[in-house]
């Protein structure tokens, strides 16, 4: 009944649980209760409605509300039990031989306040603390298995970019072009939505905008915005007709088997102005510099500083990653099961890169009234710098 061919291998889950238990032990935390979908999938291999309890010194237990049969088919966690309601959690732990924790770790970065108070009442003798930072650090360094999945997603990002020429023509609206490309993405196996961790963030495939509308800011923590089709979702493609001689930004996230690659290319119907072409070439230089410098032990914030300095030397500081006080002060971000994973190549970030981290590097220039130029590719950190996983033509593609 259930397709188990893509299940996360037991060895992967066991290694991840082991890393979490090391973090729990190091920080004197008795156990972790995991609910959030990306974290649950990472540590249990399923996103069914469930609670994963990971003690610091025992096997984990997966307590499933809905659907037990499917969770049992998808997850290789040894101890999977039915859960009637959250009020049963403590008795289930006790009945299965688990001591109730004195210090309990939970994902307080995303847990709604009303649920927090519910769990606080359930675990009345426990101190609940935030372990989201520990979880995100573990998830930031990818295994060979994960990198292979991201590589496959990156290949499909390239295939998706290659199809743009089949649909882009003068007079097509942004939203119609987006629909055609997104339909192709679904045929290639895209899961249909993009997970983000930051509260209030939401993204549907990515951003597709042309000319001036690409430079319209939005609420999303992104250098690009777009008008969208209404104030209810005021980002990405709108109803504007695409014209000749303007940059068309196709900035899409491909998601295959849960894992993402982030990819942006610039297209144009006919030639662009020399000014925009030179600006695009400048962003390729910034990308090349960061690729060389992004090695293990380099602080993520230093890479942003270096990118900003080179952009300044090239004469484009005013337009780098946005315009004005609300510009985005990063040049890249971690990527995996979520679009906004560690590390952030952002101002002031002290986290050091590690081999196996995967990063979407996206130096872009935003010119109000004209549009956006720049590049985005997905990479993995190696001892030699970044290894690029997406390879479609990086020049402005003239049609």
PyMOL commands that set and color helices and strands:
alter all, ss='L'
color gray80, all
select helices_A, chain A and resi 10-26+37-44+68-74+86-95+113-122+132-140+144-162+164-166+174-187+211-215+231-233+274-293+300-314+317-319
alter helices_A, ss='H'
color red, helices_A
select strands_A, chain A and resi 31-34+49-55+61-66+79-82+103-106+127-130+206-210+248-256+259-268+330-334+341-346+358-361+364-367+371-374+377-382+385-388+397-398
alter strands_A, ss='S'
color yellow, strands_A
deselect
rebuild
show_as cartoon
